[in-house]
Amino acid sequence: MKNNQLGILPLIALVVGSMIGGGAFNLPSDMASGANSGAVIIGWVITGIGMITLALAYQNLANRRPELDGGIYSYARAGFGEFIGFNSAWGYWISAWLGNVAYATLLFSALSYFFPVFGKGNNLPSIIGASIIIWVVQTLVLRGVREASLVNVITTVAKLVPIFLFLIIMIFAFHSDVFLKDFWGKGTGFNWLTVKDQVKNTMLVTLWVFIGVEGAVVLSGRAKNRRDVGRATVIGLLGTMVIYILISVMALGVLNQPQLAKLSTPSMAFVMEHVVGRWGAVIINLGLVVSLLGALLGWTLLAAEIPYVAAKDGVFPKILAKENKNGSPSASLWLTNGLIQLFILLVLFASSTYQALYSMASVAILLPYLFSALFQVKLSVTGESYQPGEARGKDKFYGIMATLYSIWLVYAAGMSYLLMTAILYTPGILVYMKARKESGAKAFKSYEAGLAVVIAMAAITAVYLMATGKIAP
């Protein structure tokens, strides 16, 4: 496995590359679609506090429990049992490959700027192109995790160039009067009831663009130095956060909220076009294409790693622990990309949009984030992995804040998306039962059986509501 070990730079690139995918390039319209300038700033403050504390929790957990390979899944399992651990792994896996479906859709939406035949990224030419790309990415990952990570470093650097160009130009194009106009929305002053709803509207957007903060943790078992995992997570998060805030705030000083909300995907390109003309949009769209190709690669690495690690622990079926001669999780990779291919085809028939897909991916990852934060709280309260008399107050604070942020995200997601995500969680119950049977263990403890019933009932409710048209992606 030595040839697959990753240093701190590839780990930082994995964190940044996984977070800065397509979401950054559509932040101007995504943030403005449901919020004005004041609410956008509050949304970023809440997200900043939540994500920083979550990243610091991951850093602490990586240092205190370095034996837990797979991080985000391993923490839930170690803290709360087999079935919770399985659902954390399952939810993260769903989020990862659904995210790749969203990225593939956005990729061909960006290419349609040059080749109109691709439309909104969800027609037949787009589906054919996306299918070719995901199998090319699979071939690259099968050649070895380290080799794929080096390519990810290159694409991460390449995607940052047009983003920095955008920010530099926006500094000179920014107008404070545009930014301050109708600052709180509704043409009135500050009203917490209306501002709260606006802030809530930004939460799935900000969560989506930060998914990937745990990328180094997921691949912790392949790190040369386990302490690099925590460092890479915090460094990657802080740098990315500054970029995100500047993108959304600067855009609101160039075009007003209603104008931004109406922009097509990717909205950053059209903001750039408004300021400097067509050449600006061309550069942004080219940057987005490179960014998405890198994100597809990074998320393929993450998506394949979770079932592989969980299978080695006996929580997923054993076949998913299979490696090829290059040390890549081949069985997990084939299954993951097979599902991505299936959902890319479903996008064609359902005409699903990038926004609907990333919302589903964002909700799916809420459970893994919540239980990682709760595990941090548990360790700091019980003193497990701490020396006698060692201070725990700071770590307890990080865990509590990250937990509150995760609970707020569940509330902000809304019942419709939570119910629809239960449909994706329900098949996992059968997968878990198969894995437990292979291990010769009882499928459920009493409380776990109750949780499985709740998930299944939520899925049945969602199917009924979708069939009757009462909820929709």
Secondary structure as UniProt FT lines:
FT   HELIX           2..4
FT   HELIX           8..19
FT   HELIX           23..26
FT   HELIX           27..32
FT   HELIX           37..64
FT   TURN            66..67
FT   TURN            69..71
FT   HELIX           72..80
FT   HELIX           82..111
FT   TURN            112..114
FT   HELIX           116..118
FT   TURN            119..122
FT   HELIX           124..142
FT   HELIX           145..173
FT   HELIX           176..180
FT   TURN            181..184
FT   TURN            186..187
FT   HELIX           192..210
FT   TURN            211..214
FT   HELIX           215..218
FT   HELIX           220..222
FT   HELIX           226..252
FT   TURN            253..254
FT   HELIX           257..261
FT   HELIX           267..276
FT   HELIX           278..312
FT   TURN            313..314
FT   HELIX           318..321
FT   TURN            325..326
FT   HELIX           330..350
FT   HELIX           354..364
FT   HELIX           366..382
FT   TURN            384..385
FT   TURN            388..389
FT   HELIX           393..413
FT   HELIX           415..438
FT   TURN            439..440
FT   HELIX           446..467
FT   TURN            468..469
//
